[in-house]
């Protein structure tokens, strides 16, 4: 097994051609550092009393209703030993127990990357953006909507690698449905490791697939290194309401045992997997997240976890999920406060929408969802790019429209710096009232860095825009993602490591028959 | 001149057919009260020290550079008497003078409407939304982009009247360019008074047009009534940087003398009408707004003013204005804080965009601009509906897409009510873990009011959406505004009042030759 440090050094050193390609494709944007720091305050929606009441209600749920851990004797035993009341598969906790079990999870942690320059920090004031997770379909303006393939998966990994605004490669960026269900995790993890050098997620769809994912990470980073460093993550969706199944706890335990990270995400559409009113959902989501994080700490104290949530609304006439709604905005703000009081890294937000195409609806919903996620203090924003149709589809055009908006959000998070230069006394003295500021020394000194430059927003005149074909943003985005993809060059990888990865995959694939369900 | 109270009673009484039409067209939305209260906190971007520094910088601008009041001897005299240093047309103030002159303007005030039920409050925690102001063009999917006409103007007044989410009829909702420049204000004010019963704005393009507008309001409300009640407003755009011209101060003085309201709006694209860095723009905008409000109070102490701003960015390669940008978002938050420290009603936000059509760009930019305006604590949001192409065009489709988003923002401003019902203990006890909440008593009790119901967002399945023609939100909106317009019925008006208004208009039109510039 190769030495992890050497591998990572190699990956970062071989910048030559790949570095050039990246610079070329991103020439019209500003490269963000991988470790992004939010310099603006969070939005505090609720007061102390309201937060106390929601927390107390979460504790009431955990005591009076409890949470079921189905098919996982080990989890039930761990909770029993920790002082919970376990009846059958139901775990009930006295008020305060769940929160106290969460206390050993770190408030923030570092996640290493194949290129050390791409390491991130999850928690504190740091912000991590990753692409969509889970869509079985992809769409673009040329081919329409279709099942996603491994080629699509690789494309999204490549586009994410090239984006200066996504600092996490994601997990199941789309479902490669052309690969058997029980083998696709191997190809997905390989794609993240081979075509990107950013942090990534492994499989959670079965405990052994989680173990495979961790094993592949060990080939690259080294087993010893991973005892002390987090390099891979699992996304654990709770079977809300108030249930964890053994597939999810199996994956959770695998990652926690390996001292790797999980994101514990209650998944609640109000009215279906929880009550229809937001305060109740907040308490439920808080209870479910605490229960999962508590389990991780019972498996391995100090294992690095993220407090997740996926709280949204439904069209209550039809039962269809809805996104970027006023109710979801409010819950996003509130869940951020609940998480901060627990002192854990927060996942929420994302460019969510119900629209099938990257139209006005898509971007209105996505902008609401993303902006509230940012102001809520999210440390980790899933679905930052590409999400369409309630997560069923990843749209290529939406993907590049979203990363442009991610760039805007990152610029906004830099806040306002109030200093002599930004107050521009010299410009006011250079000009007379009525004079324009185009040519002042201050403008010339600052114009290149003052504003975020969108590469998709059209700000030309109506006449220029008409002459250029009256294109919508979606149409302009169609060209953009193709240009990006054509400029992609794979980062280097040590030949021995690559061979070891491919070898591992071949052996695992040979060891079992294809399964398509 | 008819008695104002009688007229207003009459206008509100005659609800019959118009009331029915309104209910029918708005049947899928929730009617908001005219006086809207924000129940969520404002977002506080900057700390005390930063705000102090920007305020001090505004005072520095007012003292060291000063503001020019061009062609208005009366304004210069008023400032001189108030203690300012006046040199030529330049007014310079010692630190603190401008703010102290603003102190007599009310922190909030009521604005009466032809239908008393449509009266609004500007200031405090109250929020007023009005349509776009000023576009010379309109566009829709059928006819494309074209010069606006008086018919378009009336259409927008009618759509605004019908919307449950716009509580102000606006001013120059679009420029009726088929009417001579020196006469169109008469038709515009008539349209607001005849086709709506919501508060509105009069002309500011010449002092005598402001006087005409006020005179028409007197025909409806009564001169005595208007001595003590605000029923009409003027929108005063500052000739930034640091200039007020005599057209604007003439209109400002006319409204202030009549104890009517003005919105004082510095108009600054960073890099053109001010420096390229946001903190400098904030200080400049604050200085300009204070100077205008100070003048209003010198003309008539206590006249009701709104602290406005229009602060946005440019594409610094081309000079084109840009909207909903990260820098504009930040300045919106900060200007809200500066205004609150002055204790005046705040205007900002709006569904601004540079896009030519109601596509993804339009709604992404508009959502950013609107949501930050709401969280900044805006009391008065101009351009809440219809704005395209940097304000050059009012789009019919964008208009109805925007009012849907206004509805979402109003719902969001209601905040979260944390009480026994919203915490839903009974629902958690009724269910077992894993059960869905569709049929719980709590869901059935709350599902009709829990969520805002968009009338334009498509949340159906991909198959349903495809069968319905794969329409974008913009295409669905095309049908929506036509349906609304066809359901419009004019509110009743006293025949004598109507005759007096038409008579006044005819006399004024006859008194002068047409002017087309």
Interface residues (C-beta under 8 A of the other chain):
Chain A: X40 X41 X43 X44 X45 X46 X50 X53 X54 X57 X60 X61 X64 X65 X66 X67 X68 X90 X145 X239 X241 X242 X243 X270 X271 X272 X273 X274 X275 X276 X277 X278 X279 X280 X283 X284 X313 X314 X315 X316 X317 X318 X319 X320 X321 X322 X325 X326 X327 X329 X330 X331 X334 X354 X355 X356 X357 X358 X359 X360 X361 X362 X363 X364 X365 X366 X367 X368 X371 X372 X375 X389 X390 X392 X393 X401 X405 X408 X409 X411 X412 X414 X415 X416 X417 X418 X419 X421 X422 X423 X424 X425 X427 X428 X429 X431 X433 X434 X435 X436 X437 X438 X440 X442 X443 X446 X447 X448 X450 X451 X452 X453 X454 X456 X457 X458 X459 X460 X461 X462 X465 X470 X472 X473 X474 X477
Chain B: X40 X41 X43 X44 X45 X46 X50 X53 X54 X57 X60 X61 X64 X65 X66 X67 X68 X90 X145 X239 X241 X242 X243 X270 X271 X272 X273 X274 X275 X276 X277 X278 X279 X280 X283 X284 X313 X314 X315 X316 X317 X318 X319 X320 X321 X322 X325 X326 X327 X329 X330 X331 X334 X354 X355 X356 X357 X358 X359 X360 X361 X362 X363 X364 X365 X366 X367 X368 X371 X372 X375 X389 X390 X392 X393 X401 X405 X408 X409 X411 X412 X414 X415 X416 X417 X418 X419 X421 X422 X423 X424 X425 X427 X428 X429 X431 X433 X434 X435 X436 X437 X438 X440 X442 X443 X446 X447 X448 X450 X451 X452 X453 X454 X456 X457 X458 X459 X460 X461 X462 X465 X470 X472 X473 X474 X477
